[in-house]
Amino acid sequence: MSEHGAAARGADEPETGADLPRSGRHELGHPAVTEHEIGRRRYLVAQVEPLDVDGVRTLAIGSGVWAVAVLAMLPFVGSLREHDRLGWLWTAIAGLGLGLLGLAYCRHRRSALKRTPSRGRLEDGYLDAADH
């Protein structure tokens, strides 16, 4: 940056561009931002907490969509077979089956996390020792 920019910013402030500090809170209240320089590139990484999502709702909605697709294609099985598109129906059936398996897994995982809330959580960037 030019000499004038450094003088306006202050001699002791780091040169980061876009008025973002190297680490700390942004002036508009956004999460803390850390700057990483790798080679000639500069990466800004926000320090945010991960969402506490167990996946049950996502899999339930996805399985519902696959179920609607299966039901929508059932009246047209003859036409699908005639035009060599029966694979579409089997794809929807497979999506529904895998979605239901995933739903059962996520429900089991959610109940396990409710029993031991600290299990599987990240602390200081490392998985809990119970997960190894």
N, CA, C and O atoms as CSV, one atom per row, in Angstrom:
chain,resi,resn,atom,element,x,y,z
A,1,MET,N,N,0.852,-1.165,0.000
A,1,MET,CA,C,0.000,0.000,0.000
A,1,MET,C,C,0.899,1.228,0.000
A,1,MET,O,O,2.069,1.149,0.373
A,2,SER,N,N,0.364,2.329,-0.407
A,2,SER,CA,C,1.161,3.541,-0.525
A,2,SER,C,C,1.497,4.104,0.848
A,2,SER,O,O,0.921,3.721,1.866
A,3,GLU,N,N,2.441,5.016,0.836
A,3,GLU,CA,C,2.884,5.665,2.070
A,3,GLU,C,C,1.756,6.490,2.689
A,3,GLU,O,O,1.646,6.591,3.911
A,4,HIS,N,N,0.915,7.082,1.823
A,4,HIS,CA,C,-0.194,7.898,2.332
A,4,HIS,C,C,-1.224,7.037,3.062
A,4,HIS,O,O,-1.774,7.464,4.076
A,5,GLY,N,N,-1.491,5.830,2.559
A,5,GLY,CA,C,-2.443,4.935,3.210
A,5,GLY,C,C,-1.962,4.517,4.579
A,5,GLY,O,O,-2.757,4.442,5.516
A,6,ALA,N,N,-0.665,4.239,4.716
A,6,ALA,CA,C,-0.111,3.845,5.998
A,6,ALA,C,C,-0.173,4.999,6.988
A,6,ALA,O,O,-0.417,4.783,8.176
A,7,ALA,N,N,0.043,6.211,6.517
A,7,ALA,CA,C,-0.006,7.371,7.415
A,7,ALA,C,C,-1.435,7.616,7.884
A,7,ALA,O,O,-1.658,7.964,9.043
A,8,ALA,N,N,-2.402,7.436,6.988
A,8,ALA,CA,C,-3.792,7.667,7.374
A,8,ALA,C,C,-4.268,6.597,8.350
A,8,ALA,O,O,-5.091,6.866,9.225
A,9,ARG,N,N,-3.754,5.403,8.198
A,9,ARG,CA,C,-4.157,4.296,9.044
A,9,ARG,C,C,-3.449,4.345,10.390
A,9,ARG,O,O,-4.020,3.958,11.409
A,10,GLY,N,N,-2.264,4.799,10.395
A,10,GLY,CA,C,-1.457,4.780,11.604
A,10,GLY,C,C,-0.281,3.849,11.390
A,10,GLY,O,O,-0.427,2.795,10.771
A,11,ALA,N,N,0.851,4.216,11.879
A,11,ALA,CA,C,2.067,3.457,11.615
A,11,ALA,C,C,2.040,2.072,12.252
A,11,ALA,O,O,2.637,1.138,11.717
A,12,ASP,N,N,1.353,1.925,13.394
A,12,ASP,CA,C,1.382,0.650,14.094
A,12,ASP,C,C,0.279,-0.308,13.647
A,12,ASP,O,O,0.282,-1.457,14.087
A,13,GLU,N,N,-0.659,0.102,12.799
A,13,GLU,CA,C,-1.731,-0.767,12.345
A,13,GLU,C,C,-1.256,-1.605,11.165
A,13,GLU,O,O,-0.554,-1.095,10.292
A,14,PRO,N,N,-1.619,-2.859,11.125
A,14,PRO,CA,C,-1.190,-3.725,10.019
A,14,PRO,C,C,-1.907,-3.376,8.726
A,14,PRO,O,O,-3.014,-2.839,8.730
A,15,GLU,N,N,-1.249,-3.696,7.624
A,15,GLU,CA,C,-1.825,-3.453,6.313
A,15,GLU,C,C,-2.595,-4.696,5.888
A,15,GLU,O,O,-1.990,-5.685,5.474
A,16,THR,N,N,-3.931,-4.658,5.985
A,16,THR,CA,C,-4.729,-5.833,5.635
A,16,THR,C,C,-5.677,-5.560,4.487
A,16,THR,O,O,-6.162,-6.514,3.879
A,17,GLY,N,N,-5.961,-4.345,4.163
A,17,GLY,CA,C,-6.885,-4.034,3.083
A,17,GLY,C,C,-8.322,-4.187,3.542
A,17,GLY,O,O,-8.609,-4.974,4.444
A,18,ALA,N,N,-9.221,-3.443,2.929
A,18,ALA,CA,C,-10.668,-3.498,3.193
A,18,ALA,C,C,-11.006,-3.249,4.658
A,18,ALA,O,O,-12.067,-3.667,5.121
A,19,ASP,N,N,-10.137,-2.587,5.387
A,19,ASP,CA,C,-10.360,-2.209,6.784
A,19,ASP,C,C,-10.703,-3.390,7.678
A,19,ASP,O,O,-11.465,-3.232,8.632
A,20,LEU,N,N,-10.160,-4.571,7.392
A,20,LEU,CA,C,-10.365,-5.737,8.234
A,20,LEU,C,C,-9.128,-5.953,9.086
A,20,LEU,O,O,-8.019,-5.995,8.552
A,21,PRO,N,N,-9.287,-6.092,10.389
A,21,PRO,CA,C,-8.129,-6.383,11.223
A,21,PRO,C,C,-7.647,-7.805,10.987
A,21,PRO,O,O,-8.407,-8.653,10.519
A,22,ARG,N,N,-6.389,-8.065,11.309
A,22,ARG,CA,C,-5.851,-9.409,11.125
A,22,ARG,C,C,-6.588,-10.404,12.012
A,22,ARG,O,O,-6.822,-11.536,11.586
A,23,SER,N,N,-6.952,-10.028,13.202
A,23,SER,CA,C,-7.717,-10.898,14.078
A,23,SER,C,C,-8.519,-10.012,15.011
A,23,SER,O,O,-8.009,-9.017,15.525
A,24,GLY,N,N,-9.753,-10.368,15.225
A,24,GLY,CA,C,-10.605,-9.572,16.094
A,24,GLY,C,C,-11.922,-9.288,15.431
A,24,GLY,O,O,-12.204,-9.805,14.350
A,25,ARG,N,N,-12.746,-8.458,16.076
A,25,ARG,CA,C,-14.077,-8.178,15.542
A,25,ARG,C,C,-14.010,-7.064,14.514
A,25,ARG,O,O,-13.246,-6.108,14.648
A,26,HIS,N,N,-14.827,-7.213,13.493
A,26,HIS,CA,C,-14.958,-6.206,12.460
A,26,HIS,C,C,-15.742,-5.043,13.039
A,26,HIS,O,O,-16.539,-5.234,13.958
A,27,GLU,N,N,-15.535,-3.864,12.530
A,27,GLU,CA,C,-16.191,-2.682,13.073
A,27,GLU,C,C,-17.711,-2.706,12.922
A,27,GLU,O,O,-18.402,-1.980,13.637
A,28,LEU,N,N,-18.250,-3.519,12.016
A,28,LEU,CA,C,-19.696,-3.594,11.830
A,28,LEU,C,C,-20.331,-4.721,12.635
A,28,LEU,O,O,-21.530,-4.966,12.496
A,29,GLY,N,N,-19.561,-5.413,13.473
A,29,GLY,CA,C,-20.111,-6.453,14.306
A,29,GLY,C,C,-20.063,-7.835,13.698
A,29,GLY,O,O,-20.645,-8.766,14.255
A,30,HIS,N,N,-19.395,-7.999,12.584
A,30,HIS,CA,C,-19.267,-9.320,11.972
A,30,HIS,C,C,-18.320,-10.175,12.817
A,30,HIS,O,O,-17.609,-9.646,13.671
A,31,PRO,N,N,-18.304,-11.483,12.588
A,31,PRO,CA,C,-17.430,-12.355,13.378
A,31,PRO,C,C,-15.960,-11.998,13.185
A,31,PRO,O,O,-15.577,-11.316,12.234
A,32,ALA,N,N,-15.158,-12.483,14.120
A,32,ALA,CA,C,-13.728,-12.248,14.053
A,32,ALA,C,C,-13.179,-12.825,12.754
A,32,ALA,O,O,-13.614,-13.882,12.299
A,33,VAL,N,N,-12.220,-12.118,12.162
A,33,VAL,CA,C,-11.634,-12.534,10.898
A,33,VAL,C,C,-10.133,-12.711,11.097
A,33,VAL,O,O,-9.463,-11.842,11.655
A,34,THR,N,N,-9.618,-13.840,10.636
A,34,THR,CA,C,-8.194,-14.102,10.704
A,34,THR,C,C,-7.666,-14.153,9.281
A,34,THR,O,O,-8.299,-14.723,8.392
A,35,GLU,N,N,-6.510,-13.558,9.075
A,35,GLU,CA,C,-5.923,-13.532,7.745
A,35,GLU,C,C,-4.808,-14.564,7.662
A,35,GLU,O,O,-3.956,-14.648,8.547
A,36,HIS,N,N,-4.824,-15.351,6.585
A,36,HIS,CA,C,-3.779,-16.338,6.326
A,36,HIS,C,C,-3.162,-16.028,4.981
A,36,HIS,O,O,-3.876,-15.853,3.993
A,37,GLU,N,N,-1.839,-15.957,4.931
A,37,GLU,CA,C,-1.151,-15.742,3.663
A,37,GLU,C,C,-0.441,-17.029,3.291
A,37,GLU,O,O,0.400,-17.530,4.037
A,38,ILE,N,N,-0.790,-17.560,2.126
A,38,ILE,CA,C,-0.161,-18.765,1.614
A,38,ILE,C,C,0.363,-18.420,0.234
A,38,ILE,O,O,-0.412,-18.185,-0.693
A,39,GLY,N,N,1.666,-18.393,0.102
A,39,GLY,CA,C,2.265,-17.978,-1.162
A,39,GLY,C,C,1.930,-16.528,-1.426
A,39,GLY,O,O,2.146,-15.666,-0.574
A,40,ARG,N,N,1.402,-16.258,-2.605
A,40,ARG,CA,C,1.032,-14.890,-2.973
A,40,ARG,C,C,-0.437,-14.594,-2.720
A,40,ARG,O,O,-0.907,-13.498,-3.023
A,41,ARG,N,N,-1.169,-15.558,-2.167
A,41,ARG,CA,C,-2.604,-15.373,-1.926
A,41,ARG,C,C,-2.872,-15.074,-0.457
A,41,ARG,O,O,-2.155,-15.531,0.433
A,42,ARG,N,N,-3.926,-14.293,-0.230
A,42,ARG,CA,C,-4.336,-13.952,1.123
A,42,ARG,C,C,-5.755,-14.465,1.323
A,42,ARG,O,O,-6.638,-14.189,0.511
A,43,TYR,N,N,-5.973,-15.209,2.401
A,43,TYR,CA,C,-7.280,-15.779,2.705
A,43,TYR,C,C,-7.784,-15.188,4.011
A,43,TYR,O,O,-7.047,-15.108,4.995
A,44,LEU,N,N,-9.059,-14.769,4.012
A,44,LEU,CA,C,-9.696,-14.270,5.219
A,44,LEU,C,C,-10.653,-15.351,5.708
A,44,LEU,O,O,-11.523,-15.801,4.962
A,45,VAL,N,N,-10.490,-15.765,6.960
A,45,VAL,CA,C,-11.291,-16.834,7.522
A,45,VAL,C,C,-12.066,-16.279,8.706
A,45,VAL,O,O,-11.478,-15.755,9.652
A,46,ALA,N,N,-13.400,-16.396,8.648
A,46,ALA,CA,C,-14.240,-15.923,9.739
A,46,ALA,C,C,-14.292,-16.977,10.838
A,46,ALA,O,O,-14.393,-18.171,10.556
A,47,GLN,N,N,-14.224,-16.541,12.067
A,47,GLN,CA,C,-14.297,-17.426,13.220
A,47,GLN,C,C,-15.759,-17.548,13.638
A,47,GLN,O,O,-16.235,-16.782,14.476
A,48,VAL,N,N,-16.467,-18.506,13.056
A,48,VAL,CA,C,-17.885,-18.703,13.359
A,48,VAL,C,C,-18.094,-20.106,13.914
A,48,VAL,O,O,-17.337,-21.030,13.619
A,49,GLU,N,N,-19.133,-20.240,14.719
A,49,GLU,CA,C,-19.489,-21.538,15.274
A,49,GLU,C,C,-20.249,-22.345,14.220
A,49,GLU,O,O,-21.034,-21.773,13.464
A,50,PRO,N,N,-20.037,-23.647,14.154
A,50,PRO,CA,C,-20.806,-24.453,13.207
A,50,PRO,C,C,-22.270,-24.538,13.628
A,50,PRO,O,O,-22.593,-24.427,14.810
A,51,LEU,N,N,-23.143,-24.733,12.654
A,51,LEU,CA,C,-24.562,-24.902,12.961
A,51,LEU,C,C,-24.769,-26.205,13.708
A,51,LEU,O,O,-24.101,-27.202,13.432
A,52,ASP,N,N,-25.679,-26.193,14.636
A,52,ASP,CA,C,-25.998,-27.405,15.374
A,52,ASP,C,C,-27.153,-28.101,14.647
A,52,ASP,O,O,-28.309,-28.012,15.059
A,53,VAL,N,N,-26.815,-28.789,13.569
A,53,VAL,CA,C,-27.803,-29.441,12.731
A,53,VAL,C,C,-27.593,-30.941,12.824
A,53,VAL,O,O,-26.475,-31.434,12.673
A,54,ASP,N,N,-28.690,-31.671,13.077
A,54,ASP,CA,C,-28.548,-33.123,13.194
A,54,ASP,C,C,-28.918,-33.859,11.916
A,54,ASP,O,O,-28.700,-35.068,11.835
A,55,GLY,N,N,-29.466,-33.186,10.919
A,55,GLY,CA,C,-29.752,-33.792,9.633
A,55,GLY,C,C,-31.102,-34.466,9.521
A,55,GLY,O,O,-31.470,-34.897,8.428
A,56,VAL,N,N,-31.857,-34.577,10.600
A,56,VAL,CA,C,-33.130,-35.287,10.567
A,56,VAL,C,C,-34.118,-34.567,9.645
A,56,VAL,O,O,-34.751,-35.201,8.800
A,57,ARG,N,N,-34.251,-33.273,9.798
A,57,ARG,CA,C,-35.197,-32.526,8.967
A,57,ARG,C,C,-34.804,-32.587,7.489
A,57,ARG,O,O,-35.658,-32.769,6.621
A,58,THR,N,N,-33.519,-32.433,7.214
A,58,THR,CA,C,-33.046,-32.481,5.833
A,58,THR,C,C,-33.360,-33.820,5.183
A,58,THR,O,O,-33.848,-33.865,4.053
A,59,LEU,N,N,-33.085,-34.903,5.884
A,59,LEU,CA,C,-33.351,-36.227,5.329
A,59,LEU,C,C,-34.840,-36.523,5.236
A,59,LEU,O,O,-35.271,-37.216,4.314
A,60,ALA,N,N,-35.627,-36.020,6.161
A,60,ALA,CA,C,-37.074,-36.228,6.090
A,60,ALA,C,C,-37.654,-35.530,4.858
A,60,ALA,O,O,-38.484,-36.098,4.149
A,61,ILE,N,N,-37.213,-34.302,4.610
A,61,ILE,CA,C,-37.696,-33.566,3.439
A,61,ILE,C,C,-37.224,-34.244,2.155
A,61,ILE,O,O,-38.006,-34.418,1.220
A,62,GLY,N,N,-35.962,-34.623,2.109
A,62,GLY,CA,C,-35.430,-35.300,0.924
A,62,GLY,C,C,-36.132,-36.612,0.650
A,62,GLY,O,O,-36.450,-36.916,-0.500
A,63,SER,N,N,-36.379,-37.391,1.686
A,63,SER,CA,C,-37.094,-38.661,1.516
A,63,SER,C,C,-38.522,-38.419,1.043
A,63,SER,O,O,-39.057,-39.178,0.234
A,64,GLY,N,N,-39.127,-37.361,1.551
A,64,GLY,CA,C,-40.476,-37.008,1.104
A,64,GLY,C,C,-40.510,-36.647,-0.375
A,64,GLY,O,O,-41.440,-37.021,-1.089
A,65,VAL,N,N,-39.505,-35.928,-0.829
A,65,VAL,CA,C,-39.428,-35.567,-2.251
A,65,VAL,C,C,-39.270,-36.819,-3.113
A,65,VAL,O,O,-39.913,-36.944,-4.155
A,66,TRP,N,N,-38.406,-37.753,-2.673
A,66,TRP,CA,C,-38.239,-39.008,-3.425
A,66,TRP,C,C,-39.537,-39.812,-3.412
A,66,TRP,O,O,-39.881,-40.433,-4.417
A,67,ALA,N,N,-40.266,-39.813,-2.292
A,67,ALA,CA,C,-41.533,-40.544,-2.219
A,67,ALA,C,C,-42.544,-39.952,-3.194
A,67,ALA,O,O,-43.261,-40.695,-3.865
A,68,VAL,N,N,-42.611,-38.632,-3.282
A,68,VAL,CA,C,-43.510,-37.980,-4.234
A,68,VAL,C,C,-43.120,-38.358,-5.657
A,68,VAL,O,O,-43.989,-38.596,-6.496
A,69,ALA,N,N,-41.817,-38.414,-5.936
A,69,ALA,CA,C,-41.360,-38.796,-7.283
A,69,ALA,C,C,-41.782,-40.231,-7.611
A,69,ALA,O,O,-42.231,-40.507,-8.723
A,70,VAL,N,N,-41.637,-41.141,-6.647
A,70,VAL,CA,C,-42.051,-42.533,-6.876
A,70,VAL,C,C,-43.546,-42.585,-7.150
A,70,VAL,O,O,-43.977,-43.214,-8.116
A,71,LEU,N,N,-44.343,-41.931,-6.310
A,71,LEU,CA,C,-45.799,-41.950,-6.477
A,71,LEU,C,C,-46.236,-41.292,-7.780
A,71,LEU,O,O,-47.213,-41.716,-8.398
A,72,ALA,N,N,-45.512,-40.254,-8.197
A,72,ALA,CA,C,-45.861,-39.564,-9.444
A,72,ALA,C,C,-45.565,-40.434,-10.663
A,72,ALA,O,O,-46.244,-40.321,-11.683
A,73,MET,N,N,-44.565,-41.294,-10.567
A,73,MET,CA,C,-44.200,-42.127,-11.718
A,73,MET,C,C,-44.950,-43.449,-11.777
A,73,MET,O,O,-45.002,-44.071,-12.838
A,74,LEU,N,N,-45.528,-43.895,-10.677
A,74,LEU,CA,C,-46.211,-45.198,-10.671
A,74,LEU,C,C,-47.313,-45.341,-11.733
A,74,LEU,O,O,-47.398,-46.393,-12.367
A,75,PRO,N,N,-48.150,-44.331,-11.948
A,75,PRO,CA,C,-49.168,-44.496,-12.989
A,75,PRO,C,C,-48.597,-44.608,-14.409
A,75,PRO,O,O,-49.294,-45.033,-15.331
A,76,PHE,N,N,-47.348,-44.231,-14.574
A,76,PHE,CA,C,-46.736,-44.194,-15.898
A,76,PHE,C,C,-45.695,-45.292,-16.099
A,76,PHE,O,O,-44.825,-45.166,-16.961
A,77,VAL,N,N,-45.775,-46.368,-15.314
A,77,VAL,CA,C,-44.791,-47.451,-15.422
A,77,VAL,C,C,-44.775,-48.031,-16.838
A,77,VAL,O,O,-43.704,-48.289,-17.386
A,78,GLY,N,N,-45.939,-48.236,-17.427
A,78,GLY,CA,C,-46.010,-48.776,-18.784
A,78,GLY,C,C,-45.312,-47.881,-19.793
A,78,GLY,O,O,-44.546,-48.347,-20.636
A,79,SER,N,N,-45.589,-46.594,-19.692
A,79,SER,CA,C,-44.964,-45.631,-20.603
A,79,SER,C,C,-43.456,-45.539,-20.370
A,79,SER,O,O,-42.681,-45.441,-21.321
A,80,LEU,N,N,-43.045,-45.571,-19.101
A,80,LEU,CA,C,-41.606,-45.535,-18.796
A,80,LEU,C,C,-40.909,-46.767,-19.366
A,80,LEU,O,O,-39.814,-46.669,-19.919
A,81,ARG,N,N,-41.545,-47.918,-19.227
A,81,ARG,CA,C,-40.976,-49.162,-19.755
A,81,ARG,C,C,-40.908,-49.108,-21.282
A,81,ARG,O,O,-39.912,-49.516,-21.880
A,82,GLU,N,N,-41.962,-48.607,-21.898
A,82,GLU,CA,C,-42.045,-48.523,-23.356
A,82,GLU,C,C,-40.957,-47.633,-23.951
A,82,GLU,O,O,-40.427,-47.924,-25.023
A,83,HIS,N,N,-40.629,-46.553,-23.256
A,83,HIS,CA,C,-39.618,-45.611,-23.743
A,83,HIS,C,C,-38.247,-45.842,-23.110
A,83,HIS,O,O,-37.370,-44.982,-23.181
A,84,ASP,N,N,-38.073,-46.998,-22.498
A,84,ASP,CA,C,-36.790,-47.372,-21.885
A,84,ASP,C,C,-36.340,-46.343,-20.842
A,84,ASP,O,O,-35.170,-45.961,-20.804
A,85,ARG,N,N,-37.271,-45.901,-20.002
A,85,ARG,CA,C,-36.981,-44.928,-18.937
A,85,ARG,C,C,-37.344,-45.481,-17.571
A,85,ARG,O,O,-37.561,-44.709,-16.637
A,86,LEU,N,N,-37.413,-46.772,-17.433
A,86,LEU,CA,C,-37.767,-47.384,-16.157
A,86,LEU,C,C,-36.704,-47.108,-15.088
A,86,LEU,O,O,-36.981,-47.185,-13.891
A,87,GLY,N,N,-35.501,-46.791,-15.531
A,87,GLY,CA,C,-34.432,-46.428,-14.596
A,87,GLY,C,C,-34.774,-45.210,-13.750
A,87,GLY,O,O,-34.290,-45.079,-12.626
A,88,TRP,N,N,-35.606,-44.318,-14.284
A,88,TRP,CA,C,-36.028,-43.156,-13.506
A,88,TRP,C,C,-36.778,-43.596,-12.250
A,88,TRP,O,O,-36.544,-43.069,-11.162
A,89,LEU,N,N,-37.677,-44.563,-12.409
A,89,LEU,CA,C,-38.434,-45.058,-11.268
A,89,LEU,C,C,-37.503,-45.735,-10.264
A,89,LEU,O,O,-37.628,-45.521,-9.058
A,90,TRP,N,N,-36.575,-46.546,-10.754
A,90,TRP,CA,C,-35.637,-47.221,-9.856
A,90,TRP,C,C,-34.709,-46.227,-9.144
A,90,TRP,O,O,-34.314,-46.444,-7.999
A,91,THR,N,N,-34.373,-45.153,-9.829
A,91,THR,CA,C,-33.560,-44.109,-9.180
A,91,THR,C,C,-34.332,-43.473,-8.028
A,91,THR,O,O,-33.777,-43.252,-6.952
A,92,ALA,N,N,-35.606,-43.181,-8.253
A,92,ALA,CA,C,-36.431,-42.592,-7.191
A,92,ALA,C,C,-36.622,-43.570,-6.038
A,92,ALA,O,O,-36.615,-43.168,-4.875
A,93,ILE,N,N,-36.794,-44.866,-6.358
A,93,ILE,CA,C,-36.937,-45.875,-5.304
A,93,ILE,C,C,-35.652,-45.977,-4.493
A,93,ILE,O,O,-35.696,-46.072,-3.266
A,94,ALA,N,N,-34.498,-45.959,-5.179
A,94,ALA,CA,C,-33.214,-46.012,-4.480
A,94,ALA,C,C,-33.012,-44.766,-3.618
A,94,ALA,O,O,-32.524,-44.867,-2.492
A,95,GLY,N,N,-33.381,-43.595,-4.134
A,95,GLY,CA,C,-33.275,-42.361,-3.352
A,95,GLY,C,C,-34.134,-42.405,-2.102
A,95,GLY,O,O,-33.713,-41.971,-1.030
A,96,LEU,N,N,-35.348,-42.935,-2.248
A,96,LEU,CA,C,-36.233,-43.066,-1.095
A,96,LEU,C,C,-35.660,-44.049,-0.078
A,96,LEU,O,O,-35.650,-43.771,1.121
A,97,GLY,N,N,-35.185,-45.192,-0.556
A,97,GLY,CA,C,-34.616,-46.185,0.364
A,97,GLY,C,C,-33.390,-45.668,1.099
A,97,GLY,O,O,-33.268,-45.842,2.312
A,98,LEU,N,N,-32.475,-45.029,0.361
A,98,LEU,CA,C,-31.276,-44.486,1.015
A,98,LEU,C,C,-31.633,-43.342,1.958
A,98,LEU,O,O,-31.022,-43.191,3.016
A,99,GLY,N,N,-32.611,-42.545,1.579
A,99,GLY,CA,C,-33.055,-41.465,2.459
A,99,GLY,C,C,-33.632,-41.987,3.760
A,99,GLY,O,O,-33.384,-41.420,4.824
A,100,LEU,N,N,-34.408,-43.072,3.680
A,100,LEU,CA,C,-34.974,-43.660,4.900
A,100,LEU,C,C,-33.885,-44.281,5.775
A,100,LEU,O,O,-33.953,-44.198,7.001
A,101,LEU,N,N,-32.882,-44.902,5.151
A,101,LEU,CA,C,-31.745,-45.417,5.937
A,101,LEU,C,C,-31.002,-44.270,6.630
A,101,LEU,O,O,-30.656,-44.364,7.807
A,102,GLY,N,N,-30.764,-43.198,5.888
A,102,GLY,CA,C,-30.095,-42.031,6.469
A,102,GLY,C,C,-30.910,-41.392,7.568
A,102,GLY,O,O,-30.360,-40.919,8.563
A,103,LEU,N,N,-32.221,-41.376,7.394
A,103,LEU,CA,C,-33.111,-40.818,8.413
A,103,LEU,C,C,-33.030,-41.623,9.704
A,103,LEU,O,O,-32.966,-41.057,10.795
A,104,ALA,N,N,-33.035,-42.944,9.573
A,104,ALA,CA,C,-32.902,-43.794,10.762
A,104,ALA,C,C,-31.557,-43.563,11.448
A,104,ALA,O,O,-31.487,-43.494,12.675
A,105,TYR,N,N,-30.491,-43.443,10.658
A,105,TYR,CA,C,-29.168,-43.192,11.224
A,105,TYR,C,C,-29.130,-41.850,11.955
A,105,TYR,O,O,-28.630,-41.767,13.077
A,106,CYS,N,N,-29.660,-40.799,11.320
A,106,CYS,CA,C,-29.613,-39.465,11.935
A,106,CYS,C,C,-30.484,-39.386,13.186
A,106,CYS,O,O,-30.131,-38.691,14.138
A,107,ARG,N,N,-31.608,-40.084,13.197
A,107,ARG,CA,C,-32.423,-40.112,14.416
A,107,ARG,C,C,-31.675,-40.809,15.549
A,107,ARG,O,O,-31.700,-40.354,16.693
A,108,HIS,N,N,-31.014,-41.910,15.224
A,108,HIS,CA,C,-30.216,-42.614,16.232
A,108,HIS,C,C,-29.077,-41.720,16.732
A,108,HIS,O,O,-28.812,-41.662,17.933
A,109,ARG,N,N,-28.415,-41.035,15.822
A,109,ARG,CA,C,-27.315,-40.127,16.193
A,109,ARG,C,C,-27.821,-38.981,17.060
A,109,ARG,O,O,-27.171,-38.605,18.036
A,110,ARG,N,N,-28.989,-38.419,16.705
A,110,ARG,CA,C,-29.553,-37.317,17.489
A,110,ARG,C,C,-29.863,-37.765,18.912
A,110,ARG,O,O,-29.583,-37.039,19.866
A,111,SER,N,N,-30.440,-38.958,19.064
A,111,SER,CA,C,-30.752,-39.428,20.414
A,111,SER,C,C,-29.469,-39.710,21.196
A,111,SER,O,O,-29.422,-39.480,22.405
A,112,ALA,N,N,-28.433,-40.203,20.523
A,112,ALA,CA,C,-27.153,-40.425,21.209
A,112,ALA,C,C,-26.533,-39.107,21.652
A,112,ALA,O,O,-25.963,-39.023,22.740
A,113,LEU,N,N,-26.641,-38.074,20.814
A,113,LEU,CA,C,-26.093,-36.766,21.182
A,113,LEU,C,C,-26.878,-36.132,22.323
A,113,LEU,O,O,-26.305,-35.394,23.124
A,114,LYS,N,N,-28.157,-36.401,22.410
A,114,LYS,CA,C,-28.950,-35.874,23.531
A,114,LYS,C,C,-28.551,-36.542,24.842
A,114,LYS,O,O,-28.576,-35.913,25.900
A,115,ARG,N,N,-28.183,-37.822,24.768
A,115,ARG,CA,C,-27.755,-38.521,25.976
A,115,ARG,C,C,-26.406,-38.022,26.470
A,115,ARG,O,O,-26.214,-37.868,27.676
A,116,THR,N,N,-25.464,-37.765,25.560
A,116,THR,CA,C,-24.132,-37.256,25.917
A,116,THR,C,C,-23.853,-36.032,25.054
A,116,THR,O,O,-23.257,-36.168,23.986
A,117,PRO,N,N,-24.266,-34.835,25.484
A,117,PRO,CA,C,-24.190,-33.641,24.643
A,117,PRO,C,C,-22.776,-33.228,24.233
A,117,PRO,O,O,-22.610,-32.594,23.191
A,118,SER,N,N,-21.766,-33.565,25.013
A,118,SER,CA,C,-20.416,-33.123,24.654
A,118,SER,C,C,-19.774,-34.001,23.598
A,118,SER,O,O,-18.767,-33.614,23.006
A,119,ARG,N,N,-20.340,-35.185,23.347
A,119,ARG,CA,C,-19.746,-36.108,22.381
A,119,ARG,C,C,-19.901,-35.578,20.960
A,119,ARG,O,O,-20.982,-35.140,20.567
A,120,GLY,N,N,-18.818,-35.621,20.200
A,120,GLY,CA,C,-18.854,-35.217,18.814
A,120,GLY,C,C,-18.738,-33.726,18.596
A,120,GLY,O,O,-18.801,-33.274,17.453
A,121,ARG,N,N,-18.573,-32.959,19.629
A,121,ARG,CA,C,-18.438,-31.518,19.481
A,121,ARG,C,C,-16.965,-31.170,19.288
A,121,ARG,O,O,-16.075,-31.875,19.764
A,122,LEU,N,N,-16.736,-30.091,18.595
A,122,LEU,CA,C,-15.370,-29.633,18.387
A,122,LEU,C,C,-14.955,-28.717,19.530
A,122,LEU,O,O,-15.689,-27.805,19.912
A,123,GLU,N,N,-13.779,-28.972,20.062
A,123,GLU,CA,C,-13.204,-28.079,21.065
A,123,GLU,C,C,-11.797,-27.766,20.620
A,123,GLU,O,O,-10.985,-28.674,20.448
A,124,ASP,N,N,-11.496,-26.501,20.431
A,124,ASP,CA,C,-10.189,-26.054,19.991
A,124,ASP,C,C,-9.790,-26.699,18.668
A,124,ASP,O,O,-8.602,-26.907,18.423
A,125,GLY,N,N,-10.753,-27.019,17.814
A,125,GLY,CA,C,-10.459,-27.573,16.509
A,125,GLY,C,C,-10.205,-29.060,16.475
A,125,GLY,O,O,-9.904,-29.601,15.412
A,126,TYR,N,N,-10.318,-29.750,17.615
A,126,TYR,CA,C,-10.078,-31.185,17.650
A,126,TYR,C,C,-11.341,-31.909,18.058
A,126,TYR,O,O,-12.118,-31.408,18.871
A,127,LEU,N,N,-11.550,-33.098,17.489
A,127,LEU,CA,C,-12.691,-33.905,17.877
A,127,LEU,C,C,-12.540,-34.374,19.303
A,127,LEU,O,O,-11.427,-34.557,19.796
A,128,ASP,N,N,-13.652,-34.566,19.954
A,128,ASP,CA,C,-13.666,-35.093,21.307
A,128,ASP,C,C,-12.979,-36.456,21.331
A,128,ASP,O,O,-13.082,-37.216,20.368
A,129,ALA,N,N,-12.290,-36.769,22.403
A,129,ALA,CA,C,-11.532,-38.018,22.498
A,129,ALA,C,C,-12.444,-39.244,22.370
A,129,ALA,O,O,-11.983,-40.311,21.962
A,130,ALA,N,N,-13.724,-39.107,22.711
A,130,ALA,CA,C,-14.644,-40.244,22.624
A,130,ALA,C,C,-14.910,-40.643,21.170
A,130,ALA,O,O,-15.402,-41.746,20.928
A,131,ASP,N,N,-14.604,-39.791,20.205
A,131,ASP,CA,C,-14.869,-40.073,18.812
A,131,ASP,C,C,-13.739,-40.841,18.135
A,131,ASP,O,O,-13.882,-41.252,16.984
A,132,HIS,N,N,-12.624,-41.042,18.826
A,132,HIS,CA,C,-11.484,-41.701,18.178
A,132,HIS,C,C,-11.481,-43.168,18.432
A,132,HIS,O,O,-10.591,-43.875,17.959
